[in-house]
Amino acid sequence: MPVQSLLLPVQIELNPVASAVLTDNLGFLRDHGLEVSEFGRNFFRVDALPAWMEPGDAEGFIRDLVGALREGRIPRTDIDLARDELARLAASKAVRLQPAAGEREALALLRDLFATSSPVSSPSGHPTFVEFNHGELARRFQK
């Protein structure tokens, strides 16, 4: 996974319970592109993030992730299920395309989409595209 090191690490203070949950899952986070280290009692430092994440979103994402781990929505015993839930959480925080994306950016996005293992749906299960034949387009536009 592409990772971006942060010039200025993000510092996070958590309550003792959330701190224990995060400490227990530092290896899981590192395996998924989040380099988090302890920085004192109940304090953590985020040194690197997945390339898709903006540094300003790191604290909120990690708090949401700790909440999901605490509630058991990200099971440590089933890595595939854990990765699916992590993908759902990440999709809600991912950087979105600018509204004025050009043809080149759209084609690159489509290439990336079809290179995934499941291009027909997002991590949350929503369809990523819809196909229309000429007859359907003519009917919809009443030609």
Secondary structure, DSSP 4 states (H G I P E B T S, - for coil): --EEEEEEEEEEE--HHHHHHHHHTHHHHHHTT-EEEE-STTEEEEEEEETTS-GGGHHHHHHHHHHHHHHTSS-SS-HHHHHHHHHHHHHHHSPPPPTT--HHHHHHHHHHHHTSS-TTB-TTS-BS-----HHHHHHHHT-
